[in-house]
Structure formats: C-alpha cells, structure tokens
Amino acid sequence: MEEQVRSDKSGYMLMNKPGYPRVSSWPNLIWIIFLMMLFITIILWGVSFLAYAPLEEMAEWAKTPNPAKAPWYFIGLQELLVYFDPWIAGVMLPQQILIGLMLIPYVDVTPTEQGNYDFRKRRFAVGFFTVGISFWFLLIVVGQLLRGPSWQLYWPFIDYDIGSGTWVREGVHLKEGGAALKSLPLGTGLALIIGFATIGMVLPLIVTKLFPNSKKVKELDYYLKELGYIKYFVVQSHVMMMVGTFVKIILRLGFNVKYIIETPWFKI
C-alpha cells in the first residue's frame, strides 16, 4: 500500500518500482539514436555542399564591423539585448531557462507517464516547451537574417540581398535609428508589473471557479490540485516569465517602450 502511494507522488521514479516492465537499451534505444546520428550527419553534409559559407576577411583592430554579430547560436541572446537590460537578457533569462529545465523532474505530477511523450497526456508540458524552443529559434532567425547596420530591421530581398557584399539596394539608404524610445513612468511601470504578476498568479484559479463544468477546466483544476501551492508558484512564475518576454517585445516593437521600470540600479 505504501509503495502504491509513493508511485502516485511527483518525483518518484517508477522504474525503481519492483516488477516495472523493462526493455534492453540495445537495440531498442541505441539503434534508434545511431540511425538519427547518421541521418543528421547526412543532412549536414548536404547543407555544407549546397551552402556557400566562405571565411570573412582578416579582422582589423581599428575597425568594428556594422553590424557586429555573434555566432548564430549566441545571436538569440544578442537579439534579446534590444528589448532588455543586459543583465536580464544575458544573465537572468538564460539562467531561468536552465533552472526551469532542471526543475522539470521535481514539478512533474504525472509520474505514471514517465517516458511517455504523448501530447494528449502531456498537453501543457509539450505545448509549453514547444512554444519556448520555437521562440528561441525565432530570435535567432531575426538576429541572423533581419538585422542590418546599427541593428535595425531590414527585410530580405527588399532592403538588401542576403550574402551580397552590400547592405542596401541602389537608391535605398541605410535606415535611421527609428522613433525615439521612451520608458514608462516609475509608478506606472510598478503598477503594471504588480498587476501582471497578480493576474498571472490568480487567473488559472479564477478560471476553475468561473467555469467548473467545463471538461478542460476540470482537467486544469485537477492539475492545479496535484501541483500544490509551492510547485504551482514555481511553474506559473516560469510561464509568466515567458509571457512577459513576449509582452516586452511587443511593447518595444509596437509602442517604442524601452523599459517598463527604469531605475539607477536595474531596468526591466
């Protein structure tokens, strides 16, 4: 009886349970991994034959290229610097991504589904991860293909030709810095942050009270009860962090808002 109770608790590894069905890692797992390695290698070979990627000219110590871009795998962080203070874009957000990934086993409330990645049984987990990883690669695409001199947005095949030796078409000048950016008043920014945090934390709970007869809401209510208060706070804070990143980008691109809160010590 105690073992059955433990198997229903989050964080308990079912594979440690006596009698849990096991299969050999070879060939069931290792063979699949080996085939995928071969497949990815072939794809990389094909891309290397088709894509022309020459080395750039020797760097000049007295001349900084415009734009100076990081390698593609870091350019997502460079793109985040447009929307956030450096310590948030370069330290806090990447750190929270890693912390969130490490916390997954400890906030998983469906141990009976360990090793199962069926979307129907893990809608939230699969959906949240998919949105997050897609957003990260979107930042890479924007930084790599759409950012030109002074880190302004340039549209491929309209403003410049990708891979050409010049950034602009004939008669098309380099873009100016754009509209002047502004930060919100401190009081307004604090009110927005507090309101966003409060609504984000209580909204799922309010939904379960307003629509108790909905099938989806019943699933949500069951999930929240299984999480408990501490795990709910951990999960929801990471969800709000991702949503807040989307909101901040929209404010920057659509309304020229540089910072929601700006102080001498930190800026958001």
N, C-alpha and C positions, 0 to 999 in steps of 0.2 A: 504493500500500500504506500509506504513512504517513497519507494522507487517510482511509482506511478505519479505521485505528487511532484517529485523532483523533475520528472520528464516534462511536466507542463510548465515549468518555470523558465523564464528567459535566461539565457546564458548557459543552461545545462546542455552538454554535448551528448546528443542521442547516440553517437557512435560508441560512447563509453558504456552504454547500457548492455548488459548481458543478453545475448540472443539477437542483437541487432544485425540485420542482414548485411553481409559484406561481399564485395567482389574484388578480384585481383586488379591491382593498378595496371598490370601488363596482361593482356594488350588493351584492356577496356579504356584506360585513360592515356597512357603513354603513347600508344599508337596514334590516337587522335591528335595529340599535341605534336607528334613528329610530322604527321601529314600537314597540319596547319603551318608548321615552320617551313616546310618545303613550299607550300602554296604562297606564303608571304615572300619567301626568297625569290620565287619566280616573278611575282608581281614587281618587286623592287628591281630586279634585273630588267624587266620590260620597261619600266619607267626610266631607268638610267640610260637605256638605249634610245628612247624617244625624246627625252627632255634634255635640252642643251643647257648645261649649267657650268659655264666657264668660271675660273677663278677671277676675282676682281684684281685691279691693278694694285701695285705696292702702295701701302698706306703712307700718307705724308704727315709728318708730325705737326706742321703748321696749318694744316687744312682739315677741318672737320666736315665730313660729308653731310649733305642735307637732302633727305633725312638720314640720320644715323640710326640704323635699325639693328635690333638684337637678332640672334639666330631665331628661326621660326618657332622653336619650342619655348622660347622666352618672350616672344613678341606679344603673347596674350597679356603678360604682366605689364609690358610697356604700354599696351593699349589701355589697360586699367588706370594707368597714371593720368590719362586725360580726364578721368572722372573722379578720382580720389586723391587725397593727400598721399605722399609717397609711403609713409609708414603703414597706411591702411592697404594700399594697392600692392606693396611689395612684401609686407610682413604679415599683417593681421589676416587678410583674406586667404592667402595661401596656407598660412598656419592653421586656420579654422577648417579649410578643406581637408588637410591631413588629419586633424583631430577628429573631424566628423567621420572619416573613413575608419579610423581606429576604433571609434565608439560603436560602430555598427553591431559587432557581436554582443555588446553589453546592453543595447537597447532593443535587440531583436526579440519580439514577443511571440514569435511563431517557431519555436524550436522543432516542432513536428515537421516543419517544412525545410529543415536544413538540407542543403544540397539540391533543393528544388527551386528552379527559376521560372516556374510557370507564371506568366503575367496575371492570370486570373486569380492566383492565390497570393500574389505579391504586387498588387497594383501600385500601392504607394511607393514601396522601395524601388521597384523597377522604373516607375514613372519619374520619381524624383532624381534618381541617378541619371536617367537618360536626358532629362532636361538640363541637368548640371553639366554633363560632359559635352552635350551639343552646344551649350552656351560658351563653354571654354574654347571649343574649336571655332565657333563663330568669331570670337575675339581675335583668334589667330588669323583667320581669313581677312578680317577687316584690317588688322595691322599690317599684314603682309601685302595685300593686293590693293587696298583702297587708300592707304596713307602715303601722301607725297611730301614735297618740301614743306618745312615748318609743321609737319604732322597734320596737314589739312587733308580733308577728304577729297579724293579725286576718283572719278568714275572711269573704270577701264573702257577702252575703245571710244571714249568721248573726250576726256581731258588729255589722256596720254595713252601710248601703246605699251603694254606690258613687255618688258625685255628690250625695249628700244633704248637708244643712247640719250634720248631727251625726254624730259618730263611733260612737255607741252606740245600741242599741235600748233601749226603755223597760225599766227594771229591770236592765239589763246594765251593770255598772260598767267603767270603764277597767281595763285589765289592769295588774297589778303588774309589777315588774321581772323576775319569774321566779325560777328557782332560782339560788342563789349560784354564780358561776363560779369555777373553780379552775384553776391552772396546774400542770403536771406538775413533779415534782422535776427539778432540772437534770440529774442523772445519768441519770434515766430518759428525759428528753427527748433528750439527746445520743445515748443508745443507740438510741432509736427512729429518729432522723434518720439516723445512720450505717448502721443495719440497712436502712432503707428505700432509701437511696442504693445500698448494696452489692447488695441483692437486685434492685433495678430495673435495675442495670447488667449483672448477670451472668445474669439469668433467661432472656432470649432465647437466650443462648449455651448455657445448660444444656438448654433445650428442644431445641435442634438436636442435642445429643449423646444425649439420652434417647430421642427418637423419630425416628431418622434415616430410617426407611422411610415415614413419613407424607408424603403429597403436599404438604400445606400446609406442613409443616416443611421439606421440601426447597425450597419456594419461599422460605421465611424464610431458610434457610441461604444460598441463592444471593443474596438481597437483602443480607444482612449482609456477605458476601464482597465484593460490589460496592461497598458503602459504604466499607469500610476503617475503621480504628480511629478516626481523627480525626472523620470525618463521623458515624460511629456514636455517638461521645460527644456530639456536638452535637445530633443528632436525639433520642437517648434522654434526654438531660438535659431537653429541652423536653417530651417525653412524660411524664417523671416529675414535672415541674413542674405539668402539668395534672392528673395523677392525684393528686398531693399536695394540690392545691387541693380536689379532691373529698373527700379523706380529712379534711382540716382542717374542712371544713363539716360533715361527718358527726360528727366529734368535738365540735364546738361545739353542734350542734342535738340530738344524741342523748345526749351524755355531759357536757355543760356544761363542756367543757375550753376555757378561754380561750386559753392559749398552751401549745405543746409545749415551747418553750425560752423562758425569761424571764430576761433579764439587764438590768443598768442601761443597756447600750448598744443592744441590739436585742432584739426579741421575734418569735417565729415561732409 
